Structures are given as C-alpha cells and as structure tokens.
Amino acid sequence: MLEELRGARAVVLGFGRSGRAAARLLAVFGAEVVVSESRPAEELPQGDLYALSERGVRFETGGHRRQTLLSADLVVVSPGVPPEVFREAQEAGIPVLGELELAFRALRRKEALVAVTGTNGKTTVTAMVSDILRLSGYRVFTGGNFGIPLSEYVLSGEPADRVVLEVSSFQLETIREFAPAVAVILNLTPDHLERYAGLEDYARAKLRLLENLSGGGTGLLPHPGLSGAGGEILLRELPDTRGRILFFGDFPGLPVELRGAEFVLRLFEEEVYGFSGFRPPGRHNRLNFAVAAAAARLVGATPEGVRRALRGFVGFPHRLEYIGSFGGVYFVNDSKATNVDATVKALESLEAPIILIAGGLHKGASYRPLYGLIRKKVRLLVLMGASRFVMAEELSGATETRLTENLAEALAVALREARPGDTVLLSPAAASFDQFSGYEERGEVFRDLVLGYAPKVLAPEERPEVYH
C-alpha cells in the first residue's frame, strides 16, 4: 500500500468526516493529496483545513473541477458525493475508491472484521456485536458509517482484537477488495430511491458486501420468507461468492432462529438464549440481537458474553429512545427513523394510542405502508417539513391529521392535544436535511423541546382538570 501511494496524485472528493480521515491517511502514506469540495472554504472545519494544509494537502473549494479529477492517479470519494461527479474519471480508467476501501487495504488484521449493512437496524446491530465481543474479553474497534471512520483507526495505531463496522450502500458502491470475516445484511426495504433506479439496484449495492468473501467467510442474510425483510430480492440478486451463506428468521431449523421469548443459534452446536431481562422493545430488536449474537460468535465471542449483553444492552439515542412521562403522557424519540420501514417498526413496537410526529425531506418511497398501522394505532398524525403535503395525500383518511411547518410547531400541537395514556412519538419516515444537519440534531432538538415544554404544559399542578 505504501509503495502504491507514495508520490501518487490522489484527489479526495468531499471534506466530511470520512473525507478528512482519508486525506490524513493518504498524506501519511506520502501521496500528493488534493481535496475537492463543493462548499466554500469558509464553511469547512478550519482546524482540519489548517492542519492538513500544513501537511502539504491542497484544497479546491466551491466545486469539483473536471481537470482535477482527470489528472488524478487515484480518486477517493466520500459516501454522499453523487456518482455523476466522478463517472467521467471512472470511464477514463482512473481508480475510484471510497474511504472504506482505502482504509481496509491499509488494515493489518483483516481476518477479524465484522461488517453490518441493511436498510434499518445496522447501527443498533453494530453496537450489539461490539458489546458482545467486549463482554467476551476482546478489545474492539467500532466505527465505519456509524461513528469513527476506519481510516482514523488505522492512523491511531491502537491495536484491537476485533473490528466491527457499519457500512452503507453508498460506501459499498466503491469497494474492490473489502472482505469481512462476517458480512451481515439485515434487511432490504425501499430507501435512497432518489439515488438508485429501483429496489433491485439498491439490493445489488448492499450485496456487494458478499462479493469478496473468502472460503472461510460467512454471510448472514434474512430468510426469503421473513416478512418485510426483502430476503427474496436479496436471494434473487445474490452474487457469486466463495463464502458460506447462513439465513436468519423465525423458521424452525434455521442457523439463527427467533423463537418467541428465546432464540437459537446453530453455528457450532445448538445454543438457546432467553430474552429475559432484554430491554429494547419490539420483535425487530429481538431479531437484531439474535443476528448480532451469531455474528459475534462467528468471530470468537463466548456464550457468556452473549448472555451478559442480553441483560445489559439498553439501546441508543434517537432509536425508540424513551425521554420521559409528563402528566401521564409518554414521549419517545425515534429520529433515526429516516425511512418508512423504520417508522413501521416503531409503530409495531409501541402500544396505542399514539400521537405520531412525522415528516422531513422526501426520499422517493411511498408512505402507503404506514396506512394500516396509523389507522389502527395513531390517534393524531402531526406532519411537518418538506414532505408533509405528500404524506398527507398518501395517508389521507387514516386518522385525524394536522400539518405544521417545523418540529417546534408539531410538538406544540401534540402537547395541546395529548391526553394521559398517549405516547407522543417522533418517527419521521423521512430524512432530516430539510431543516437539520442530520437525524441526531433533529432528535436532540426534539428531546430539548420535550424537556423544556412538556413539564410546564402537562404538569398536574398546572392542568389538574386533565386528571379528574
């Protein structure tokens, strides 16, 4: 890797977190690095810009120049950069890699890597796998699309026994040699259809995770009959692979079987684990944990590590995060639900009556799969943001609906209409970028608004009539 990059002209497209990490790694390896960024220089992180400039990295800002790309020996692309930006460079035969592929090639130990993808649940499962491995006595690096880029781990020089990565379809588009020991594809539901030609095209991007599995590698996939997981599409598009493929689901005899209040692993000999003490709500989280346990066991986790993680895993901010109860009204932050299927899972996990706050930036998928659950469980639907009119049209007649411009207005409506026993759920079924920098900011704003206003509006001493 060092020999290939020393003196090479490398163009990094995008100066987000993965782009910054890739630029640092390339500079350490002796490449001549140019960062090409669409934003103006004054909008970039100034500390990183200065530090990399000191290392000889050059910057072009305010757009991507054609000649810069066509004069490169290597292009390293950030996940959010549209393919049309670098397509001409690809057609000219210039290697185009992502930060994930670049860092993988520099990784010293590749045999102990677990990679997790899927439309929903990949962040949760990545963390579950990491927890199980840590509780089995391993030093674990956790990152990728979730948290710290792999390049930062390579640069740190800190040893880990196991590496667990969340990987996105965007990252997988630009892999060449990336090959985990265990490759997990959790599910496939419509998402990012503004980028992909259809669900099959999206599936093929996800399935690239299996392309380079070695003979000792394992892929974990949803059984084709598992409801709502897209297993039949994944199986139909499955690429040739030297690795073995194991299926998970709720069918008797599967290598990973969800069975009511327990799950069974048939990887070595049969192991049965009960869900007593497991706190995250919903069947989907039980299945997530079963898959995580299988992935961790395949790279050496112990049964005791699995049992300890079962009792201790509490979930994450912005993923069915319980904020609190005020005046008998419960508040749940599920801002991570940036697509329809994630909101379906949230509604399935909670009891009625629900006041659902949804909406944001439309991602191209239909909202009709929400109709039945909203009709059954949602007392009031409060729609916000850029997608509110599309959502209102597709969900017309499901329940009483109000339209608002932003999250603060939506919560104000929810607080005004809430009754004891209601659950106010933020589960947007849409991206956040119409009003926020990401789902994290949206969730944090929601949490702050709830904690700031709900006690005042719903406190018994201020509204005693509600409780009589």
Secondary structure as the mmCIF struct_conf table of DSSP 4:
data_model
#
loop_
_struct_conf.conf_type_id
_struct_conf.id
_struct_conf.beg_label_comp_id
_struct_conf.beg_label_asym_id
_struct_conf.beg_label_seq_id
_struct_conf.end_label_comp_id
_struct_conf.end_label_asym_id
_struct_conf.end_label_seq_id
HELX_RH_AL_P HELX_RH_AL_P1 LEU A 2 LEU A 5
TURN_TY1_P TURN_TY1_P1 ARG A 6 GLY A 7
STRN STRN1 ARG A 9 LEU A 13
BEND BEND1 GLY A 16 GLY A 16
HELX_RH_AL_P HELX_RH_AL_P2 ARG A 17 VAL A 28
TURN_TY1_P TURN_TY1_P2 PHE A 29 GLY A 30
STRN STRN2 GLU A 32 GLU A 37
BEND BEND2 SER A 38 ARG A 39
HELX_RH_3T_P HELX_RH_3T_P1 ALA A 41 GLU A 43
BEND BEND3 LEU A 44 LEU A 44
HELX_RH_AL_P HELX_RH_AL_P3 GLN A 46 GLU A 54
TURN_TY1_P TURN_TY1_P3 ARG A 55 GLY A 56
STRN STRN3 ARG A 58 THR A 61
BEND BEND4 GLY A 62 GLY A 63
HELX_RH_AL_P HELX_RH_AL_P4 ARG A 66 LEU A 70
TURN_TY1_P TURN_TY1_P4 SER A 71 SER A 71
BEND BEND5 ASP A 73 ASP A 73
STRN STRN4 LEU A 74 VAL A 77
TURN_TY1_P TURN_TY1_P5 PRO A 79 GLY A 80
BEND BEND6 VAL A 81 VAL A 81
HELX_RH_AL_P HELX_RH_AL_P5 PRO A 83 GLU A 91
TURN_TY1_P TURN_TY1_P6 ALA A 92 GLY A 93
STRN STRN5 VAL A 96 GLY A 98
HELX_RH_AL_P HELX_RH_AL_P6 GLU A 99 ALA A 106
BEND BEND7 ARG A 108 ARG A 108
TURN_TY1_P TURN_TY1_P7 GLU A 111 ALA A 112
STRN STRN6 LEU A 113 THR A 117
BEND BEND8 THR A 119 GLY A 121
HELX_RH_AL_P HELX_RH_AL_P7 LYS A 122 ARG A 134
TURN_TY1_P TURN_TY1_P8 LEU A 135 GLY A 137
STRN STRN7 VAL A 140 GLY A 144
TURN_TY1_P TURN_TY1_P9 ASN A 145 ASN A 145
BEND BEND9 PHE A 146 GLY A 147
STRN STRN8 ILE A 148 ILE A 148
HELX_RH_AL_P HELX_RH_AL_P8 LEU A 150 SER A 156
BEND BEND10 ASP A 161 ASP A 161
STRN STRN9 ARG A 162 GLU A 166
HELX_RH_AL_P HELX_RH_AL_P9 SER A 169 LEU A 172
TURN_TY1_P TURN_TY1_P10 GLU A 173 THR A 174
BEND BEND11 ARG A 176 GLU A 177
BEND BEND12 ALA A 181 ALA A 181
STRN STRN10 VAL A 182 ILE A 185
BEND BEND13 PRO A 190 PRO A 190
TURN_TY1_P TURN_TY1_P11 LEU A 193 ARG A 195
BEND BEND14 TYR A 196 GLY A 198
HELX_RH_AL_P HELX_RH_AL_P10 LEU A 199 LEU A 207
HELX_RH_3T_P HELX_RH_3T_P2 ARG A 208 LEU A 210
TURN_TY1_P TURN_TY1_P12 GLU A 211 ASN A 212
TURN_TY1_P TURN_TY1_P13 GLY A 215 GLY A 216
STRN STRN11 THR A 218 PRO A 222
TURN_TY1_P TURN_TY1_P14 PRO A 224 GLY A 225
BEND BEND15 LEU A 226 LEU A 226
TURN_TY1_P TURN_TY1_P15 SER A 227 GLY A 228
BEND BEND16 ALA A 229 ALA A 229
HELX_RH_AL_P HELX_RH_AL_P11 GLY A 231 ARG A 236
TURN_TY1_P TURN_TY1_P16 GLU A 237 GLU A 237
HELX_LH_PP_P HELX_LH_PP_P1 LEU A 238 ASP A 240
BEND BEND17 ARG A 242 GLY A 243
STRN STRN12 ARG A 244 GLY A 249
BEND BEND18 ASP A 250 PHE A 251
TURN_TY1_P TURN_TY1_P17 PRO A 252 GLY A 253
BEND BEND19 PRO A 255 PRO A 255
STRN STRN13 VAL A 256 ARG A 259
TURN_TY1_P TURN_TY1_P18 GLY A 260 ALA A 261
STRN STRN14 GLU A 262 ARG A 266
BEND BEND20 LEU A 267 GLU A 269
STRN STRN15 GLU A 270 GLY A 274
TURN_TY1_P TURN_TY1_P19 SER A 276 GLY A 277
BEND BEND21 PRO A 280 PRO A 280
BEND BEND22 GLY A 282 GLY A 282
HELX_RH_AL_P HELX_RH_AL_P12 ARG A 283 LEU A 298
TURN_TY1_P TURN_TY1_P20 VAL A 299 GLY A 300
HELX_RH_AL_P HELX_RH_AL_P13 PRO A 303 GLY A 312
TURN_TY1_P TURN_TY1_P21 PRO A 317 HIS A 318
BEND BEND23 ARG A 319 LEU A 320
STRN STRN16 GLU A 321 PHE A 326
TURN_TY1_P TURN_TY1_P22 GLY A 327 GLY A 328
STRN STRN17 VAL A 329 ASN A 333
TURN_TY1_P TURN_TY1_P23 SER A 335 LYS A 336
BEND BEND24 ASN A 339 ASN A 339
HELX_RH_AL_P HELX_RH_AL_P14 VAL A 340 SER A 349
BEND BEND25 LEU A 350 LEU A 350
HELX_LH_PP_P HELX_LH_PP_P2 GLU A 351 GLU A 351
BEND BEND26 ALA A 352 ALA A 352
HELX_LH_PP_P HELX_LH_PP_P3 PRO A 353 PRO A 353
STRN STRN18 ILE A 354 ALA A 358
STRN STRN19 LEU A 361 LEU A 361
BEND BEND27 GLY A 364 GLY A 364
BEND BEND28 TYR A 367 TYR A 367
HELX_RH_3T_P HELX_RH_3T_P3 ARG A 368 LEU A 370
HELX_RH_AL_P HELX_RH_AL_P15 TYR A 371 LYS A 377
STRN STRN20 VAL A 378 LEU A 383
BEND BEND29 GLY A 385 GLY A 385
TURN_TY1_P TURN_TY1_P24 ALA A 386 SER A 387
HELX_RH_AL_P HELX_RH_AL_P16 ARG A 388 GLU A 394
TURN_TY1_P TURN_TY1_P25 LEU A 395 GLY A 397
BEND BEND30 ALA A 398 THR A 399
STRN STRN21 GLU A 400 LEU A 403
BEND BEND31 GLU A 405 ASN A 406
HELX_RH_AL_P HELX_RH_AL_P17 LEU A 407 GLU A 417
TURN_TY1_P TURN_TY1_P26 PRO A 420 GLY A 421
STRN STRN22 THR A 423 LEU A 426
BEND BEND32 ALA A 429 ALA A 430
STRN STRN23 ALA A 431 ALA A 431
BEND BEND33 SER A 432 SER A 432
TURN_TY1_P TURN_TY1_P27 PHE A 433 GLN A 435
BEND BEND34 PHE A 436 GLY A 438
HELX_RH_AL_P HELX_RH_AL_P18 TYR A 439 LEU A 458
TURN_TY1_P TURN_TY1_P28 PRO A 460 GLU A 462
HELX_RH_3T_P HELX_RH_3T_P4 PRO A 464 TYR A 467
#
